[in-house]
Every structure is written in structure tokens, then in C-alpha cells.
């Protein structure tokens, strides 16, 4: 596989992972709110500052799912901020899982899955920034910046 193809495949893997995490975070948060914990026992909250699943559900929906959704859209558009948003979303997922493990003191395969997806997002962001020599830097759209001379000329009319 040539370097350009590897970069393109890496980008689409990043898009797919962010999309998967966005859907999972949004659906999981909404499901937790609607069902008061998706069937999880209230004892999961014993070592947490929460008395109900409402606030964790909102954090999962808005913070985790929201940053993943922004990363997904930015990556799909190849926006100049795409890799930053992908790294933020990946780091947020890693933090979410680490805090969840500390609070509920239970371990499931889903935590392994979401920890892995968060770490994959971080690795892909670093790789697509050109930090690893075998993966060329991803060329992203640059933000539109108005011409300073054109602005000054129109302001003096």
C-alpha cells in the first residue's frame, strides 16, 4: 500500500471510529436518561458523587457524544481543526472510561472497547499529523482568512 492510500485509509478509519463513538455516546446518554441507567444497578453510583444516572447520562450524551460528533463532522469535511477535535474526543473517551472504572469498580468488555477506540483516535490524530515517518501528514482545508489589504481598502471608501 502506498503512503497516500495509507493516509486516506487512516482518515476514513478515524471518521468511522468517531462516528461509532458519537452514536454510542449519544444513544447511551439518551438511553440512560430514558431508562434511569439502562438497567444498571444503583449500586454503581455508590462510589460516585451522583445520586441518579441523570447527570452521568447528560455528560455521556453532551460531552462525550457531542465532542465525538464534532470530530466526526470535522474529519468528514477535512476541516483544518479535524485532528484537534479527534484528539479531544479520543482523550475525552479515555477520561470517561478511566473515571467510570474508578467510580463503578466494575469491568466489562465494553470498557475495553471504548478505551481502545479512544486510544485509536489519539494514535490516528498523531499519525495523521505526520509524527510517524511511515504515514504522510494529512492535508486539511485551511480556514479562510480575509485579505488584510482588501479590508483596509474597503474601509477607507
ZIKAWO-V258369 format. One record per pair of residues at least 12 apart in sequence whose ideal C-beta (glycine too) atoms are under 10 Angstrom apart, sorted by sequence separation. I is the first residue (numbers start at 1). J is the second residue. If there is no record, write none. Layout:
# ZIKAWO-V258369
i=I j=J
i=I j=J
This chain:
# ZIKAWO-V258369
i=44 j=56
i=70 j=82
i=71 j=83
i=73 j=85
i=74 j=86
i=128 j=140
i=40 j=53
i=71 j=84
i=72 j=85
i=97 j=110
i=98 j=111
i=125 j=138
i=71 j=85
i=72 j=86
i=75 j=89
i=97 j=111
i=100 j=114
i=101 j=115
i=124 j=138
i=37 j=52
i=38 j=53
i=70 j=85
i=71 j=86
i=74 j=89
i=96 j=111
i=97 j=112
i=100 j=115
i=36 j=52
i=37 j=53
i=40 j=56
i=69 j=85
i=70 j=86
i=71 j=87
i=97 j=113
i=36 j=53
i=37 j=54
i=68 j=85
i=71 j=88
i=72 j=89
i=97 j=114
i=98 j=115
i=35 j=53
i=36 j=54
i=67 j=85
i=68 j=86
i=70 j=88
i=71 j=89
i=96 j=114
i=97 j=115
i=33 j=52
i=37 j=56
i=38 j=57
i=67 j=86
i=70 j=89
i=71 j=90
i=96 j=115
i=97 j=116
i=32 j=52
i=33 j=53
i=37 j=57
i=68 j=88
i=69 j=89
i=94 j=114
i=97 j=117
i=98 j=118
i=32 j=53
i=33 j=54
i=36 j=57
i=67 j=88
i=68 j=89
i=71 j=92
i=93 j=114
i=94 j=115
i=97 j=118
i=31 j=53
i=32 j=54
i=33 j=55
i=35 j=57
i=67 j=89
i=68 j=90
i=93 j=115
i=94 j=116
i=96 j=118
i=97 j=119
i=33 j=56
i=34 j=57
i=66 j=89
i=67 j=90
i=93 j=116
i=94 j=117
i=95 j=118
i=29 j=53
i=32 j=56
i=33 j=57
i=65 j=89
i=67 j=91
i=68 j=92
i=93 j=117
i=94 j=118
i=32 j=57
i=33 j=58
i=64 j=89
i=67 j=92
i=68 j=93
i=93 j=118
i=94 j=119
i=31 j=57
i=32 j=58
i=63 j=89
i=66 j=92
i=67 j=93
i=92 j=118
i=93 j=119
i=29 j=56
i=30 j=57
i=32 j=59
i=33 j=60
i=65 j=92
i=90 j=117
i=91 j=118
i=93 j=120
i=94 j=121
i=28 j=56
i=29 j=57
i=30 j=58
i=32 j=60
i=33 j=61
i=64 j=92
i=89 j=117
i=90 j=118
i=91 j=119
i=93 j=121
i=94 j=122
i=28 j=57
i=29 j=58
i=31 j=60
i=32 j=61
i=63 j=92
i=64 j=93
i=89 j=118
i=90 j=119
i=92 j=121
i=93 j=122
i=29 j=59
i=30 j=60
i=31 j=61
i=90 j=120
i=91 j=121
i=29 j=60
i=30 j=61
i=64 j=95
i=90 j=121
i=91 j=122
i=28 j=60
i=29 j=61
i=63 j=95
i=64 j=96
i=89 j=121
i=90 j=122
i=27 j=60
i=28 j=61
i=29 j=62
i=59 j=92
i=63 j=96
i=64 j=97
i=88 j=121
i=89 j=122
i=90 j=123
i=25 j=59
i=26 j=60
i=27 j=61
i=29 j=63
i=87 j=121
i=88 j=122
i=90 j=124
i=91 j=125
i=25 j=60
i=26 j=61
i=29 j=64
i=30 j=65
i=86 j=121
i=87 j=122
i=90 j=125
i=24 j=60
i=25 j=61
i=26 j=62
i=28 j=64
i=29 j=65
i=60 j=96
i=85 j=121
i=86 j=122
i=87 j=123
i=89 j=125
i=90 j=126
i=25 j=62
i=28 j=65
i=29 j=66
i=59 j=96
i=87 j=124
i=88 j=125
i=25 j=63
i=26 j=64
i=27 j=65
i=83 j=121
i=86 j=124
i=87 j=125
i=25 j=64
i=26 j=65
i=86 j=125
i=87 j=126
i=24 j=64
i=25 j=65
i=26 j=66
i=56 j=96
i=59 j=99
i=60 j=100
i=85 j=125
i=24 j=65
i=25 j=66
i=83 j=124
i=84 j=125
i=87 j=128
i=22 j=64
i=23 j=65
i=25 j=67
i=26 j=68
i=83 j=125
i=86 j=128
i=87 j=129
i=21 j=64
i=22 j=65
i=25 j=68
i=26 j=69
i=56 j=99
i=82 j=125
i=83 j=126
i=21 j=65
i=22 j=66
i=24 j=68
i=25 j=69
i=56 j=100
i=83 j=127
i=22 j=67
i=23 j=68
i=83 j=128
i=84 j=129
i=21 j=67
i=22 j=68
i=23 j=69
i=75 j=121
i=82 j=128
i=83 j=129
i=21 j=68
i=22 j=69
i=56 j=103
i=20 j=68
i=21 j=69
i=22 j=70
i=56 j=104
i=18 j=67
i=19 j=68
i=22 j=71
i=23 j=72
i=68 j=117
i=75 j=124
i=18 j=68
i=19 j=69
i=21 j=71
i=22 j=72
i=64 j=114
i=68 j=118
i=71 j=121
i=75 j=125
i=17 j=68
i=18 j=69
i=21 j=72
i=22 j=73
i=48 j=99
i=18 j=70
i=19 j=71
i=20 j=72
i=48 j=100
i=18 j=71
i=19 j=72
i=50 j=103
i=68 j=121
i=75 j=128
i=17 j=71
i=18 j=72
i=19 j=73
i=48 j=102
i=49 j=103
i=64 j=118
i=71 j=125
i=83 j=137
i=17 j=72
i=18 j=73
i=47 j=102
i=48 j=103
i=83 j=138
i=15 j=71
i=16 j=72
i=18 j=74
i=19 j=75
i=44 j=100
i=47 j=103
i=48 j=104
i=82 j=138
i=14 j=71
i=15 j=72
i=18 j=75
i=19 j=76
i=46 j=103
i=47 j=104
i=48 j=105
i=83 j=140
i=14 j=72
i=15 j=73
i=17 j=75
i=18 j=76
i=45 j=103
i=46 j=104
i=47 j=105
i=82 j=140
i=15 j=74
i=16 j=75
i=44 j=103
i=45 j=104
i=46 j=105
i=81 j=140
i=82 j=141
i=15 j=75
i=44 j=104
i=78 j=138
i=80 j=140
i=81 j=141
i=14 j=75
i=15 j=76
i=43 j=104
i=44 j=105
i=78 j=139
i=79 j=140
i=80 j=141
i=14 j=76
i=15 j=77
i=43 j=105
i=44 j=106
i=78 j=140
i=79 j=141
i=80 j=142
i=81 j=143
i=12 j=75
i=15 j=78
i=41 j=104
i=43 j=106
i=75 j=138
i=77 j=140
i=78 j=141
i=79 j=142
i=80 j=143
i=11 j=75
i=12 j=76
i=18 j=82
i=25 j=89
i=40 j=104
i=77 j=141
i=79 j=143
i=80 j=144
i=11 j=76
i=41 j=106
i=75 j=140
i=40 j=106
i=74 j=140
i=11 j=78
i=15 j=82
i=18 j=85
i=22 j=89
i=25 j=92
i=74 j=141
i=14 j=82
i=18 j=86
i=21 j=89
i=25 j=93
i=14 j=83
i=17 j=86
i=21 j=90
i=24 j=93
i=11 j=82
i=15 j=86
i=18 j=89
i=21 j=92
i=25 j=96
i=11 j=83
i=14 j=86
i=17 j=89
i=18 j=90
i=21 j=93
i=17 j=90
i=11 j=86
i=14 j=89
i=18 j=93
i=21 j=96
i=14 j=90
i=17 j=93
i=28 j=110
i=24 j=110
i=28 j=114
i=24 j=113
i=25 j=114
i=24 j=114
i=21 j=113
i=20 j=113
i=21 j=114
i=24 j=117
i=20 j=114
i=21 j=117
i=20 j=117
i=21 j=118
i=17 j=116
i=18 j=117
i=21 j=120
i=17 j=117
i=21 j=121
i=16 j=117
i=17 j=118
i=17 j=120
i=18 j=121
i=17 j=121
i=14 j=120
i=18 j=124
i=13 j=120
i=14 j=121
i=17 j=124
i=13 j=121
i=14 j=123
i=15 j=124
i=14 j=124
i=13 j=124
i=14 j=125
i=10 j=123
i=11 j=124
i=14 j=127
i=10 j=124
i=14 j=128
i=13 j=128
i=10 j=127
i=11 j=128
i=10 j=128
i=7 j=127
i=6 j=127
i=7 j=128
i=7 j=130
i=14 j=138
i=10 j=135
i=9 j=135
i=10 j=136
i=11 j=138
i=6 j=134
i=7 j=135
i=10 j=138
i=6 j=135
i=7 j=136
i=11 j=140
i=6 j=136
i=7 j=137
i=8 j=138
i=3 j=134
i=7 j=138
i=3 j=135
i=4 j=136
i=7 j=139
i=3 j=136
i=2 j=136
